[in-house]
């Protein structure tokens, strides 16, 4: 026997030998009618359990090649020619049998018989029977192979189809069961919904009934309280009558003297009431009385001087911001009140008024003189500012664009030193530096307009005005301190959006500040939050009264930058200016001037030179368009002049000058010609320039500064 592998010598039991003989005959019997020389047939036997079969075939005289590994069958078929292949395939599916069958045919399609034996008894028996039938019909080799392949595939398809039909039946059965359960659940859900609707109706009925009962209960409670009050009043009256009767009975003999004393006391009481009423008169009451007196004037016998005086009094009253607040100063003059009562009245009913702070002595001309008297830790090192830069800082034509944020810090420190604030209020230099850096960190460089440069521009403008004689003498040192800090911090953490946008989007800030001066309140909050940090507290050396005045002044000034109060603020200032002079001794007048100064500095860009004004106008316009883009994105109405596809910068600039800037700066020029005369000239020139650009739509001339990166 030609062996691929050496066959071990094995002695088979009788039963195994008989089984091998039967298997060999089952393979060879179908082909014996076609074999002239059986010895010439070559047989390949494959399978780990087919040693006995190979030995049996060899004893019968057939040339046998045996291999244990089915994988080598294809290699052997490619090397030699065989007539019979007897192959054992491990237990598997018909698909595996067909795969092996087709692989063998591709290697050698001249095999006389291909027999694929499986351990599956049913398939093996059927396959053997099919092959025998084909041999008995003297079927050609190629047709035999084709029929055998078709048989195996047909068996595979039938088996697979049976499984699919069985699976389909199972799935349909499960679907029917699931549908039945779903119908049950739908019925149960309908019942639950009906029950919930019924409960909801009952709940609404109970709620209505409860509301009615609650209203009746409240009315009964009110009636009860009213009746109890009436009973109490009657009891009080009865008690008073009883006491009076008793007193009259006891003092009957002295009744004449008592009546005389009572009459005198009544007169004193009436006089006191009259004095208190006159002293307690508020501006609105005086305004009403003056109007009533005016209506009684006999215009036929008109006294022009008297009429003029009455009209001036009316205008002063209308210009008063405390129309409904009593004038306690007159009350204190006519009524003898102790200091505790006076302080209580002022504290409870005049919280909006500025505390009267004892003025500090004016700082010396050189801050270094006062600075030398301070402890070493509190002294401010002198800042080296050249004369040209110093002159520029005291002018309203200063341009901030050539300085970095870091370079602006010593300039801010210079403002505090030059105004004498650092020395007079003992501001620690380290605290001032830390405060300035913390404030700069709160400004967003991403904002085209509301950023550090705008904050410095406003502060520098305030500094330039305070250096003039008018405001240097009008504003006391403590209020200068508050005004400079307010200018520095008036836009802290500004988001680059308007108050109206915050309100329309119902932002957290709008909800926090109830839609009232939303951003201005937010800026003030951040300012005092920084001052609570000991490292940044530049007000640490203020007294309690000074700290209160500082806070009140700063809050009032920053809130006055809200554009919604522009016309009210300008009207109050103009009316006061036209009806009477502004007095530096009046805290209310000083508050009005400080507020109008910060508001004017905040919108002072249009009164600078056109070169500077145009640059600021471009930046604020860019910020407007960014807000318009956001409003479109969120489906909000686009604010006027903020629609990138439908706007007019020239028209916006002209309108802002005409309706907002011109009335304000015209009034300020009347108050201080020296401080505002040149700015009014700039304003007129800028308006003419804008109108010319609007008419000609001409571009910027060469050399004008471009918008900063």
PyMOL commands that set and color helices and strands:
alter all, ss='L'
color gray80, all
select helices_A, chain A and resi 14-32+38-40+51-59+72-79+94-107+121-136+141-250+252-279+283-295+299-301+304-318+328-334+339-349+367-371+376-378+387-393+405-418+421-424+429-441+452-466+469-474+477-489+499-504+508-512+518-531+534-536+544-559+563-579+587-602+604-607+610-633+649-671+673-696
alter helices_A, ss='H'
color red, helices_A
select strands_A, chain A and resi 42-46+63-67+84-89+113-118
alter strands_A, ss='S'
color yellow, strands_A
deselect
rebuild
show_as cartoon
